Amino acid sequence: KISQRVSKTFQGVHSLWLGFLRAITAGL
């Protein structure tokens, strides 16, 4: 289903965003 694909993509983007924020806070 499309909803499953969207949720999966959203999860991937969310994890990437969390890693990005973590890298920024570590850099600060």
PyMOL commands that set and color helices and strands:
alter all, ss='L'
color gray80, all
select helices_A, chain A and resi 2-27
alter helices_A, ss='H'
color red, helices_A
deselect
rebuild
show_as cartoon
